[in-house]
Amino acid sequence: MKQKSFKSFMGISAIALSVILIILTLVCFSVLTFVSADSEYKLSQKSALAVKQYYEADADANEALAKIFAIENRKNVQDILTKKGYNVTISENGDQITICVPISNKRELRVKAVWPFSSQVEILEWEVIPTVKGDFEGK
């Protein structure tokens, strides 16, 4: 009689241990899935913010260019745009203008354009540059 109860106890223990291991495995996978989903969500939020900031800076740069090319008196342009928070540089001969529009505290949009006396405008450069060394290197 003692042998029967020992065998049934071993059988129940093996089943209970198997169930516990299966539940533990499911819990581990659930936690890993949750952590992965949370990190993907945070990454998508950062990406959405970066895209939003870029397009806001893009709109600001377009607005600044439109204002620049509408102004006839070139002497006041640099002062006007500097007061609005743009970093403006005009070349020595006065035909090129560079506008730096901040995107975030680590990046800015640099626009370099030809500023001719005619109505034809030519964009030479339109790029995002890091303002902090190592921004695009993942540091």
Secondary structure, DSSP 8 states (H G I E B T S, - for coil): -HHHHHHHHHHHHHHHHHHHHHHHHHHHHHHHHHHHHHHHHHHHHHHHHHHHHHHHHHHHHHHHHHHHHH-S-TTTHHHHHHHTT-EEEE-TTSSEEEEEEESSSSEEEEEEEE--SSS--EEEEEEEEESSTTGGGT-
